[in-house]
Amino acid sequence: MRKLALTDDILMKIEKPARYIGNEVNSVIKDKSKIDIRFAMCFPDVYEIGMSHLGIQILYDMFNRREDVWCERVYSPWLDLDKIMREEKIPLFALESQDPIKDLDFLGITIQYEMCYTNILQILDLSQIPLHSCDRTEEHPIVIGGGPCTYNPEPLAEFFDLFYIGEGETVYDQLLDAYKENKQCGGSKQDYLKKAAQIEGIYVPSLYAATYNEDGTLASFEPITESAPNKIKKQMVLDVTDTYYPEAPVVPFIKVTQDRCVLEIMRGCIRGCRFCQAGMIYRPTRERNVERLKHYAYEMLKNTGHEEISLSSLSSSDYSELKELVTFLIEKFHGKGINISLPSLRIDAFSLDVMEKVQDIKKSSLTFAPEAGSQRMRNVINKGLTEEDILSGAGQAFEGGWNKVKLYFMLGLPTETEEDMRAIPELANSVSKRYYQIPKDRRNGKCQITTSTSFFIPKPFTPFQWAKMYTNEEYISRAAIVKHAFNEQLNKKSLKYNWHDAEVTVLEGVFARGDRRVGKVIEEAYSMGCIYDAWSEQFAYGKWLAAFEHARLDIAFYNERERRADELFPWDFIDIGVTKSFLRREWERAMNAEVTPNCRQKCSACGAGVFEGGVCIESKN
């Protein structure tokens, strides 16, 4: 019988002990004596959030199909258990075996957002693994990072042994086989890291060195050994149909953030929004076969007992077989209480026919993201939406029976003016008015238009990677302008306005485009008690400001300046396919508010196209 790492006495003292006991439905238990490689897959946040992440479910399933590998899971302990583990010197453990993470071969950490960076140090610390890779011995696990934040891994470089750049289904087997071979041959950890560096898509930070100019900008970034390449090429699955996908994902014991089956219908996006990193790094668009998706949907619902299935992608309404898939799901599960969730919809492309079919299923509000209130600003960001598109799409939703709509916008975009800010509530008000154009006897009660604004953060590998940000005070003043303009609207009883925390935005901006020196700030903030920074009740901005001061780094240097056209970026050593020259052209088009057609309308020669017979695979969809 499996022995729990925590005693009954400890479990009785903490909130939600089910976070830590493992043994959930569809979790994988293996015989340790028959395993060559043990891998801990980590999401550095609380269990409820980590269990909602599709990427870990995919890799967990993929790894455990290998007879020689046992992949287990680990999440950040919440504050109550964190305190007890430190006091009792209990090492962090894997859910499946309850064995200490430090005794496994790999600790793989998915890095999904910047505000989890101190939680990564918490994971290492509680695992009793030295924070710095240079301080680890042969006895410690290989610490590997993956996920979207690894497209600028430099702020975390000294904490990781290696990074996997790209989609995990491609070279992980090669990486694990190399580890197994190195171990059998008696090779050292350093031997393995040098071999790993020769695998396409693997970045070993210790094999590279950075130098800086007098003004603080990056002067050079080069490998210090012949075993490391000058460029790291992102890994990408070309055929997303014939690849790994979990038909029996792990079912949590407790309610989690996304308590549903997730059906990834495609990867990539055709749109080319200039602020969107995912739209650039996941190019080109690749669709899953609709018949395979039908199979996955049936199997996942059968094997989990979930009552909801979510269709996941960057732009669900661009999936060419959306209507067929939704029709199948509705007909197949009619009368069985299955809800169908359709996130990531474009307000111009949403089908009234599909909406009317989903109407019969349990519904919540619809979410659309115009991103900017004025047409000029939408052209700057290349959103490709007119006000007519937005009002027409909203009208279709209202005609289909919806009366609650969420609208998402950004403040602080390049070239933004007060007129652009005030256009946000004006557009929301116009959406509200469109609802009341429907005859009263056909309305579904009163309408509620909830508008949320976040603050724009320039991300690597986007046309806006050259853009400047603003101070905390400036962001607050912009939100105040929008709030005041909402109060002036005629239909304000139907309108609600929320805005994102500006202090968090400032830090995210530094981490998104930071260099290796930022690691000192992260470590200093962690030593001062900063963890769970993505949780507003735990976020301590004052401690972060003190950490920057202690590390002698200036937030303004990273955030409040427009980058030079020829500036060397900390992430320029990564090849995502999309070229820097294309991104610069898009930046210049943005400054002129020029729209670039989407990939299905016209190829813009971004560099990321995968061509078969002279035709980009995207244009065949």
C-alpha angles and dihedrals in degrees: 000000000000114000116220118235090224124060122235088251092059093043090055091054099053136074115255101357088188086079090074110034101075120192093117123161110287094012113139125243119185138179105262092207090064097048127097099185129033117197127188111205110205135194105190097222137069119305095254092060097038093051089056094061115107096198093064091047090054095049092042089056093043096049095045092054085072112086092211096052131068113194116195133177136242132177135185111281112237118249095268094056092037089062094048094047091053093047094045094037091234111167118231110262142202117254098227101050098015086224120143114271089227089067094058127088100236137025107196115191122192111213108204103158137015098241092067093067096103089047087060088059089047089055092051093044096049089045087057090238116139111256094228118065090218090063096054122104134209088274095064125086121256105258112216129181129206139163136074097309090063088075082084103024096159100101087058098035099113093050097057133065092207143347129222109219113205140001114353100223094074117064105003091102089054090048093050093045090052090052092050092048093047091050093049090050092051093247122163128243089257090053089054094048091053090050091046091052089062092058111095112255097021119118120193107192095198089064093061135066132202129206128192138216122236090260090058097254121129113273100181142350116192142152115260095207135046091237091070121074124229091233130038112213117213117241119238136180109227097189105045091176098061097047137087121304128160113245091179107037119187112273115218122229092225135042111280134192095265102029096178146076113278120214112194103209099180145346127232130020133251096209108082100211104185096224095049118099095183090056089059105036095047096050133166108049114244122188128207117232110263094225091054089049091053089053093049092048093053094045096046094049091046094048098045109033090226117157097210136054123197124203105221129203140109091263112011096184090061091064103111095217097043096119093050092047095048091046090052093049093049094047095042096050100031111144093010097099095247115154120209117213120201110188127169096043125165110225092221097051103042112122118232089205092057091045093053090052092050089047089082090059125076106281140195128184123310118242125213130172115210085163093199134044102215128060091233091056093046088053091050091055092039093236092153095216129124125202087248090057091050097047092043092051092046089049091054089051092050092046087052091059104266119133101170121072130174117207123196124204138167129228125202097039118159113283092009116162133189088258089059091050094050090049090069097071090037090058092045089051090051090053089052091050089052089060093054091052086074112093110265094241090058097048123103098226123284120340126239120201110190113193122194128185127197124187118254117253118192109231132199116264095026129107087247095058087105094054127110126234130212139239124272090253093052092052091051091051091053092051089049091055090053093045091052091049091052089057089057095057120109094224095045093136087068093047130083125180130203130172136197125250110272095203092059089048091057092054094043088054092055094046093045095057101020129126132222092285090069089070088076090059093050092049092046092050090049091051087054091056103267113152133135089032090164087066109083094213091056099040113112109189093178091060091051092051089051090050091054090049092049091049090046092233124139120224090205091061091060099036115021104057133074110238120242116251091244098041116134109234125211089239098048091103089071119087111208094168094250106101126232089232090058091049090050091051089052090050090054092047088051091055087056093044090240119160121226115209118246120257095263092052098047137345110245095194093243091163097241098091117122108214129208116181091349094304124108109240089233094062090056093062 
